[in-house]
Amino acid sequence: MIRQSAPLLALLLALILLWAPLPFGGVTPWAAALLAALCCGALALAAAAVEHPAALRPAALPAAALAAFALLGLAQAAPLPAGLVATLSPEHGRLERQAAELAAPAPAPPARLTLAAAATRRAALGWAAAAAAFLAAAVAGRRRELRRWLAAAVLAGGLFQVVFGARDWFAHASSLWGVELHATATRLRGTYVNPNHLALYLEMALAIAFAWSWWAARRAAGEPGPERRLLLAVPPAMLWLTLFAGLAFTGSRAGLLAAVAAVSVQGVLAAGARGAAPRRPWWVAPLGAAAALAGLALVAALGPQEGLGRLLATTVSDVSLGARLQEYRAALGLWRRFPITGSGLGTFRDAFPLVQTPELNGTWWHPHSDVLEVLVTAGLLGAGLLAAGLWGVTRRLVAVLRQGSRSEDRAAALAALGVLTSLAIHENLDFGLTMPGSAVTCAVLLGAVTLARTRERSMQLDGAREDLAAVQAVELEHVETAAERRRQPQRRRRSRQRPHRKSAQGRAVEP
């Protein structure tokens, strides 16, 4: 059953990765609920595929951090004593008292650590789905052939987004899946409403494509014929250039900067990765930056105004930049009102009017920073959980990159570190991970590498196998066969019937 569960788990996760971004990035209520259910099903399959829970130890800290976010959301939405709420969050207590005065003489609503309980419960479900996807991918990623399925699903999804988005872009379509968006497609957006969110998804695919290119180049160096070398090295390089061009045509300035920075960092990390040679090939370090320059040159050749126009036109006095700075100041002021527990997961839209200025008109569903939203809605508790989870997964990925048993394991770690680098830049300037499809994709990609074998872990597993074999050998020495058990009573009866003779010392001995 365990052997059958692992391939089924990888197949289910690959299908999830292919489907997740299609329904508007998974942001619709039905799509988010279905995605959460599929992630829970994947976790159930992962539980059947795990022989020993101790094998999940390297993935424990980041998975626990994700699950803790879900528990925090449930605690925020739960009815609590008014005194406890006032102690943990005085602003929540003050707002509860005002609501009770306005509702009088009707019964006062129960005190909670959130401004919108339903929105907080939905957000908690999203965090739980991410935790389930992370653990399920960690179990599937222990086998490299199953890990390839997950990487192939993301690469195929990224290529589909570029092709599908280009079709609507060239046609100047104003609808997506039959839904009118009230705006023509002047930028590549794929199956996302916001082109910036597509850019985040393509960044994750780009990190995988570059790691594949690095691994293929290492393999090609040992091949005898030039045809075999080209067959190994050219496809991932061409795929990377295609995805990079698609990202540039989304017009996302943060996405373009994040992609260039991520591939540059990947080049440096690839140069420091453990290899078969005694000396590390540090000449590989600038190859990431060279790949970025090649991508920019390709975009400039295809359409400089469409691909690089928004970035080149950005100035210090840019209107959108000034609006974002005002937004960040207002959001920090909102955090000061709920410093410990936050306003409640998923409640930024409900809480922002408390500090919204006349210049920031309209409805703000999210700030242009996922990190800032965590701080505002989850407080210092959420910031601590986020830091712990990132530290745990980064530490593990670095260990796999340095001590991976196989070059393919190290390439997987290189891809995951590229994803983290890109997100660290982009998600401080945008809110792409609020799309459930992108969030689950990120969780799967990071989780799939956490249980990859390292030299240290391989030695521990080999030692455990030797100990188990020794114990089994000792046990087999003391196990009687059926024939021995049948002969044993007869031997005892014969020994009792035989006469005993005296030894030289006068003691009776058995003949």
Secondary structure in CASP SS format (residue, H / E / C, confidence):
PFRMAT SS
TARGET T0000
AUTHOR 0000-0000-0000
METHOD secondary structure of the structure
MODEL  1
M C 1.00
I H 1.00
R H 1.00
Q H 1.00
S H 1.00
A H 1.00
P H 1.00
L H 1.00
L H 1.00
A H 1.00
L H 1.00
L H 1.00
L H 1.00
A H 1.00
L H 1.00
I H 1.00
L H 1.00
L H 1.00
W H 1.00
A C 1.00
P C 1.00
L C 1.00
P C 1.00
F H 1.00
G H 1.00
G H 1.00
V C 1.00
T C 1.00
P H 1.00
W H 1.00
A H 1.00
A H 1.00
A H 1.00
L H 1.00
L H 1.00
A H 1.00
A H 1.00
L H 1.00
C H 1.00
C H 1.00
G H 1.00
A H 1.00
L H 1.00
A H 1.00
L H 1.00
A H 1.00
A H 1.00
A H 1.00
A H 1.00
V C 1.00
E C 1.00
H C 1.00
P H 1.00
A H 1.00
A H 1.00
L H 1.00
R H 1.00
P H 1.00
A H 1.00
A H 1.00
L H 1.00
P H 1.00
A H 1.00
A H 1.00
A H 1.00
L H 1.00
A H 1.00
A H 1.00
F H 1.00
A H 1.00
L H 1.00
L H 1.00
G H 1.00
L H 1.00
A H 1.00
Q H 1.00
A H 1.00
A C 1.00
P C 1.00
L E 1.00
P C 1.00
A H 1.00
G H 1.00
L H 1.00
V H 1.00
A H 1.00
T H 1.00
L H 1.00
S C 1.00
P H 1.00
E H 1.00
H H 1.00
G H 1.00
R H 1.00
L H 1.00
E H 1.00
R H 1.00
Q H 1.00
A H 1.00
A H 1.00
E H 1.00
L H 1.00
A H 1.00
A C 1.00
P C 1.00
A C 1.00
P C 1.00
A C 1.00
P C 1.00
P C 1.00
A E 1.00
R C 1.00
L C 1.00
T C 1.00
L C 1.00
A C 1.00
A H 1.00
A H 1.00
A H 1.00
T H 1.00
R H 1.00
R H 1.00
A H 1.00
A H 1.00
L H 1.00
G H 1.00
W H 1.00
A H 1.00
A H 1.00
A H 1.00
A H 1.00
A H 1.00
A H 1.00
F H 1.00
L H 1.00
A H 1.00
A H 1.00
A H 1.00
V H 1.00
A H 1.00
G C 1.00
R C 1.00
R C 1.00
R H 1.00
E H 1.00
L H 1.00
R H 1.00
R H 1.00
W H 1.00
L H 1.00
A H 1.00
A H 1.00
A H 1.00
V H 1.00
L H 1.00
A H 1.00
G H 1.00
G H 1.00
L H 1.00
F H 1.00
Q H 1.00
V H 1.00
V H 1.00
F H 1.00
G H 1.00
A H 1.00
R H 1.00
D H 1.00
W H 1.00
F H 1.00
A H 1.00
H C 1.00
A C 1.00
S C 1.00
S E 1.00
L E 1.00
W C 1.00
G C 1.00
V E 1.00
E E 1.00
L C 1.00
H C 1.00
A C 1.00
T C 1.00
A C 1.00
T C 1.00
R C 1.00
L C 1.00
R C 1.00
G C 1.00
T C 1.00
Y C 1.00
V C 1.00
N C 1.00
P H 1.00
N H 1.00
H H 1.00
L H 1.00
A H 1.00
L H 1.00
Y H 1.00
L H 1.00
E H 1.00
M H 1.00
A H 1.00
L H 1.00
A H 1.00
I H 1.00
A H 1.00
F H 1.00
A H 1.00
W H 1.00
S H 1.00
W H 1.00
W H 1.00
A H 1.00
A H 1.00
R H 1.00
R H 1.00
A H 1.00
A H 1.00
G C 1.00
E C 1.00
P C 1.00
G C 1.00
P H 1.00
E H 1.00
R H 1.00
R H 1.00
L H 1.00
L H 1.00
L H 1.00
A H 1.00
V H 1.00
P H 1.00
P H 1.00
A H 1.00
M H 1.00
L H 1.00
W H 1.00
L H 1.00
T H 1.00
L H 1.00
F H 1.00
A H 1.00
G H 1.00
L H 1.00
A H 1.00
F C 1.00
T C 1.00
G C 1.00
S C 1.00
R H 1.00
A H 1.00
G H 1.00
L H 1.00
L H 1.00
A H 1.00
A H 1.00
V H 1.00
A H 1.00
A H 1.00
V H 1.00
S H 1.00
V H 1.00
Q H 1.00
G H 1.00
V H 1.00
L H 1.00
A H 1.00
A H 1.00
G H 1.00
A C 1.00
R C 1.00
G C 1.00
A C 1.00
A C 1.00
P C 1.00
R C 1.00
R C 1.00
P C 1.00
W H 1.00
W H 1.00
V H 1.00
A C 1.00
P C 1.00
L H 1.00
G H 1.00
A H 1.00
A H 1.00
A H 1.00
A H 1.00
L H 1.00
A H 1.00
G H 1.00
L H 1.00
A H 1.00
L H 1.00
V H 1.00
A H 1.00
A H 1.00
L H 1.00
G C 1.00
P H 1.00
Q H 1.00
E H 1.00
G H 1.00
L H 1.00
G H 1.00
R H 1.00
L H 1.00
L H 1.00
A C 1.00
T C 1.00
T C 1.00
V C 1.00
S C 1.00
D C 1.00
V H 1.00
S H 1.00
L H 1.00
G H 1.00
A H 1.00
R H 1.00
L H 1.00
Q H 1.00
E H 1.00
Y H 1.00
R H 1.00
A H 1.00
A H 1.00
L H 1.00
G H 1.00
L H 1.00
W H 1.00
R H 1.00
R H 1.00
F C 1.00
P C 1.00
I C 1.00
T C 1.00
G C 1.00
S C 1.00
G C 1.00
L C 1.00
G C 1.00
T C 1.00
F H 1.00
R H 1.00
D H 1.00
A H 1.00
F H 1.00
P H 1.00
L H 1.00
V C 1.00
Q C 1.00
T C 1.00
P C 1.00
E C 1.00
L C 1.00
N C 1.00
G C 1.00
T C 1.00
W C 1.00
W C 1.00
H C 1.00
P C 1.00
H C 1.00
S C 1.00
D H 1.00
V H 1.00
L H 1.00
E H 1.00
V H 1.00
L H 1.00
V H 1.00
T H 1.00
A H 1.00
G H 1.00
L H 1.00
L H 1.00
G H 1.00
A H 1.00
G H 1.00
L H 1.00
L H 1.00
A H 1.00
A H 1.00
G H 1.00
L H 1.00
W H 1.00
G H 1.00
V H 1.00
T H 1.00
R H 1.00
R H 1.00
L H 1.00
V H 1.00
A H 1.00
V H 1.00
L H 1.00
R H 1.00
Q H 1.00
G E 1.00
S C 1.00
R C 1.00
S H 1.00
E H 1.00
D H 1.00
R H 1.00
A H 1.00
A H 1.00
A H 1.00
L H 1.00
A H 1.00
A H 1.00
L H 1.00
G H 1.00
V H 1.00
L H 1.00
T H 1.00
S H 1.00
L H 1.00
A H 1.00
I H 1.00
H H 1.00
E C 1.00
N C 1.00
L C 1.00
D C 1.00
F C 1.00
G H 1.00
L H 1.00
T H 1.00
M C 1.00
P H 1.00
G H 1.00
S H 1.00
A H 1.00
V H 1.00
T H 1.00
C H 1.00
A H 1.00
V H 1.00
L H 1.00
L H 1.00
G H 1.00
A H 1.00
V H 1.00
T H 1.00
L C 1.00
A C 1.00
R C 1.00
T E 1.00
R H 1.00
E H 1.00
R H 1.00
S H 1.00
M H 1.00
Q H 1.00
L H 1.00
D H 1.00
G H 1.00
A H 1.00
R H 1.00
E H 1.00
D H 1.00
L H 1.00
A H 1.00
A H 1.00
V H 1.00
Q H 1.00
A H 1.00
V H 1.00
E H 1.00
L H 1.00
E H 1.00
H C 1.00
V C 1.00
E C 1.00
T C 1.00
A H 1.00
A H 1.00
E H 1.00
R H 1.00
R H 1.00
R H 1.00
Q H 1.00
P H 1.00
Q H 1.00
R H 1.00
R H 1.00
R H 1.00
R H 1.00
S H 1.00
R H 1.00
Q H 1.00
R C 1.00
P C 1.00
H C 1.00
R E 1.00
K E 1.00
S C 1.00
A C 1.00
Q C 1.00
G C 1.00
R C 1.00
A E 1.00
V E 1.00
E C 1.00
P C 1.00
END
